C-alpha cells in the first residue's frame, strides 16, 4: 500500500469518506477549525503541534519523528497513518 492508501483509510476511520485524499484532508482540517488551502492547513496544524520552523516537509518529517516514525518523508508518513 502507498502513503495515500494509508491516509485514505485513516481519514475514512475518522468519518471522512467523500472525495479524493485532498478533499478528505481539507474536510478533516476544517473539522478542527482550520481554514485555507491544503498546504496552509498542514502548516496551521503542525504549528499547533509545536512545529513552527522549516518548510512544510521539514515540519512533517519532524512531526512524524516525534511520534517515532523515521525514514524518508513518504515512508514515515505511511507508517504513521497505518498505525495511528
N, C-alpha and C positions, 0 to 999 in steps of 0.2 A: 504494500500500500504506500501511497505517497503522502507527503505533508498535507496536501489539500484533502485527501480522503480522511485522514485522521481529524482534521479541523472540521470538516463537514459533519462527521459523526459526533464530535464533541459539541458542536453547535446544535445538532439535532437533539442530543441528550438534554440540552438546556431549553428545548422547545422552539428553536429557530429552524424551521423546515422548509421555508418558502424562498425560492430564488437560488442564484448561484452562491458560491462561497463568499464573494464580496458583499452581496446583498444581505446575506445572513450575518456577516460580521458587523456591517453597519447597523442592522437591527439590534444586534446584541449590545453594541456600544451605546446606541440610542437608549436602550432599556436601562443603562447605567447612568443616564443623564448627560451623556456626551453628544456633541453635535459638530458636524463638519464633514470634510472628505475623509476617506479611509486612512490616509497617512496621518492627518491631523488627529483622528480618533485614536489611532495607536499611540501617538505621541502623548496625548492627554491621558490615556490610560496608564502608560508607562511612567509618566510624571507622578501620577497618583500612587504608583507602586514604589516611588523613590528613585527612579532612573531619569535623571534630569539633564545629563550631558551626553554629547556624542550624536552621531547620526541615528536614524531610526533603526538601522541594522545593528549598530553598536548597542543600542538600548535593548533591543530584542534579545541579542545573544547574552548580554549581562543579566537580563531578567531570567532567561532560561537557565543560565549557570547558577543563579541564586537559588533556583529550585532543584538543582542537582543534575541538570541536563547539559551535556557537553558535546563537543564536536562542531562541525560546521553548522551554520545557521539552520539550514533545512533539516538536517538530522536532529539537531537539538530540539527544534520546534515540533517536528514529527513525533519524537519520543514524548515530549511534554504533553501534546494533545492526545496522544494514545493513552497516556497513563493518568492524566488529571481528571 
